[in-house]
């Protein structure tokens, strides 16, 4: 192989190493951290349930479905669920999701702060006290920037946070320090420093391509080293062994 190729490979490998060193460290560190934390714990499944078994039967929903369904032209699905001690009929349409009291047929009233906390506590699987509860017009990124959500925080060592829908009281998701640590290293891993969702961003593709080139130049230099060893002359000291 031409000596000029080895020269350019050595120089390219050196500067690519300078360029990629920190990001390669982040990739390795992020991979170690993310593989060390079980996904079930990241998602907070050991902290709170996303849903509860419905304690009611069909007999506890005496309202006529026709009374509810006649209000809509197109219905995608109907679900029988509950909110605390109230049976709820959830109707999903092309215009949104609507909740009705399963006994009276009236639209479900907006849950109060006390009811939201009670529902969050009912889903909780750990022993912890409520540290605070607030209604957010627009939630944080960890709840997908959803509008009209309740944030119920707890004082446990993982800073568990339960997010619930403002109009229905349904649990949206559960977040904790474990999720936030995982999310931080995921950001470093995919190099999306804004929404942390775009795995195909140009910055990541550029660094990944540079890393491949870094490996190729390293292989070329390895071949050079093998070539030099093969051409090393045999000395008298070697013959005497």
Order of alpha helices (4+ residues) and beta strands (2+ residues): alpha-alpha-alpha-beta-beta-beta-alpha-beta-beta-beta-beta-alpha-alpha-alpha
